[in-house]
Amino acid sequence: MKPTDSIRLILENKGHQVWSLPPEVSVYEAIKMMSEKQVGALLVMRNNLLVGFISERDYARKVILQGRSSRDTKVSEIMSSPVTTVSPAHTIDECMRMMTTDRIRHLPVLEHGRVVGVVSIGDLVRWTISSQEETIQQLHSYIAGAYPG
């Protein structure tokens, strides 16, 4: 596990499950689906193409704070678009940099124009922590003289 590992490894580890909905549904239905699936964001897809992204943050800022009704507001009215995406070949470091720079928490992963997964900031942080723990363990083994070499 290294910061230069590809996102492909995270997807192989966590799976390729993607939750999505069409842009015509109500924000209420989107929030309900997020709750049921225990996720903080959903892809917005039309004809198997990624057209947007809706998150709890979009809901809070574009519905609640503006006094709109979640039942009367369509996802297409508040979704984030265009969406920042990555390929499975992007590294953990590249994705962390993109998330930090763009102030986003989720990155859809596209391969040949098709969504193959989503990585969250939590996925990247878990990978980074595991990588650091592995490095620390190797250093302890080296210092103790048990390092294979």
KAURDA-V56021 format. One record per residue. RES is the residue in one letter. PHI is phi in whole degrees, 0 to 359 (999 if undefined). OMEGA is omega in radians with two decimals (NA if undefined). BURIAL is I if it has 9 or more other ideal C-beta (glycine too) atoms within 8 Angstrom, else O. Layout:
res-><RES	RES>
phi-><PHI	PHI>
omega-><OMEGA	OMEGA>
burial-><BURIAL	BURIAL>
This chain:
res-><M	K	P	T	D	S	I	R	L	I	L	E	N	K	G	H	Q	V	W	S	L	P	P	E	V	S	V	Y	E	A	I	K	M	M	S	E	K	Q	V	G	A	L	L	V	M	R	N	N	L	L	V	G	F	I	S	E	R	D	Y	A	R	K	V	I	L	Q	G	R	S	S	R	D	T	K	V	S	E	I	M	S	S	P	V	T	T	V	S	P	A	H	T	I	D	E	C	M	R	M	M	T	T	D	R	I	R	H	L	P	V	L	E	H	G	R	V	V	G	V	V	S	I	G	D	L	V	R	W	T	I	S	S	Q	E	E	T	I	Q	Q	L	H	S	Y	I	A	G	A	Y	P	G>
phi-><999	219	297	268	295	272	299	308	294	295	296	295	282	268	105	251	300	230	254	216	207	279	292	278	284	284	298	304	297	295	295	299	294	301	296	297	270	57	232	259	199	224	282	250	237	228	52	63	248	287	243	183	213	235	232	301	295	301	300	297	276	254	241	302	292	261	69	272	265	291	282	260	259	276	305	299	282	236	296	276	199	290	258	286	231	226	256	299	278	300	272	302	302	299	292	299	297	298	296	292	296	274	55	237	244	221	229	293	252	247	228	56	79	249	290	243	163	221	246	251	301	298	301	290	294	301	297	295	297	299	297	293	298	296	297	299	297	296	294	300	297	296	295	282	84	259	287	292	184>
omega-><-3.13	3.08	3.13	3.06	-3.12	3.08	3.11	-3.13	3.09	3.14	3.10	-3.12	-3.04	-3.10	-3.05	-3.10	3.12	3.08	-3.10	3.08	3.14	-3.08	-3.07	-3.08	-3.13	3.08	3.09	3.13	3.11	-3.14	3.09	3.13	3.10	3.13	-3.14	-3.09	-3.12	3.09	-3.12	-3.12	3.13	3.01	3.05	-3.03	3.02	-3.12	3.13	3.08	3.11	-3.14	-3.13	-3.08	3.09	-3.11	3.05	3.11	3.08	-3.14	-3.10	-3.04	-3.01	3.09	-3.07	-3.07	3.12	3.08	3.13	3.09	3.14	3.13	-3.10	-3.11	3.12	3.10	-3.11	-3.12	-3.07	-3.08	3.05	-3.14	-0.03	-3.06	3.02	-3.12	3.07	3.04	3.11	-3.12	3.10	3.14	3.07	3.13	-3.14	-3.12	3.09	3.13	3.13	-3.12	3.13	-3.12	-3.08	-3.13	3.12	-3.06	-3.11	3.08	2.99	-3.14	-3.13	3.04	-3.09	3.09	-3.10	3.11	3.13	3.12	3.08	3.02	3.13	3.07	3.10	3.10	-3.10	3.12	3.10	3.14	-3.13	3.12	3.11	3.12	3.14	3.10	3.12	3.12	3.12	3.13	3.12	3.11	3.09	3.13	3.14	-3.13	-3.13	3.11	-3.12	-3.10	3.13	-3.14	NA>
burial-><O	O	I	O	I	I	I	O	I	I	I	O	O	O	O	O	O	I	I	O	I	O	I	O	I	I	I	O	I	I	I	O	I	I	O	O	O	O	O	O	I	I	I	I	I	O	O	O	O	I	I	I	I	I	I	I	O	I	I	I	I	I	I	O	O	O	O	I	O	I	O	O	I	I	I	I	O	I	I	O	O	O	I	O	I	I	I	I	O	I	I	I	O	I	I	I	O	I	I	O	O	O	O	O	I	I	I	I	I	I	O	O	O	O	I	I	I	I	I	I	O	O	I	I	O	O	I	I	O	I	I	O	O	I	O	O	O	I	O	O	I	I	O	O	O	O	O	O	O>
